[in-house]
Amino acid sequence: MKEGIHPKYVDSTISCACGSVVKTRATVERMHVDVCSQCHPFYTGKRQQVVDRGGRIEQFKRRYNLEQGSPAAAPQA
């Protein structure tokens, strides 16, 4: 390997927003991450809460305030 072209490889501390701390080696001494394997839903198996917003037709009707009996809801011929 050539001398002087590689970055310094030092002991590093990676801390997550959930409070998890990992010690490893990297080119920077400290890193802060938002999500790690301890709190990410994919790795923990916990699913994020899914909000049932209804189907596309219900969303459309709710957005445009359409009702079954209104003339705007009747299909155009």
N, C-alpha and C positions, 0 to 999 in steps of 0.2 A: 504494500500500500504506500502511496505517496505521503510524504510528511507535510503537515500543515494545511491539508485541504479538508479534513474531516472535522465536524463539530465535536465539542467535548460531550462525552457521555457520562452523566452524573446521576447520583441517586435522586429520585423524584418522588413527590407526594401528590397523588391525584385525589381530590376531595369532591364529593358529589353534593348536590343540594339536599339530598335525603340524610346526609350525615355520614355516609360511608366513606372510608379512607383506604386507599390502596397505595402501597409503597412498591416502587419499581425503579427501573433505570430508563432515562430518556435524555433528550437534549436540553430540556428546561427543568428547573428545580421544582416548580409548583404549577399544577393545573387545576382548574375548577370546571366541572362539568355539570350540566343540568340533570342528566339522566344517566344512570349506570345499570349494570346487570342486576343490582340488588333491588332497584325500584321500577325498572322498565316493565310494562305489562306483558310484553312478549316473553320475557325470561321468567317472570314471577308466576305466570299463569293466571293472574288476576286480570279480568277483562274490564275495560273502561265501561262506565255506565252508558248504555245505549238509550238515547231518548227516542221514543216512538213518535215520529212526527206525522205519520200517516203516509198514504200513498201519493203519487204524483197528482192524481185527479183531485183528491181531497185538498191538497196544498193549493192547486190552481183555483178551486172553488173558494177556498178560504181567502186567498190573496185578492181575488176580484169580487168577493162578496156575492157569489152566484148561488141561487137557490133553485130547487127543482121546478117550481112553478113560474119563475120569471121568464119574460120573453128573451132575455139575453142568454138564458141557458138552453133555449130551444135550438136544435141543429139547423143550420142554414142549408136551404135546398138549392 
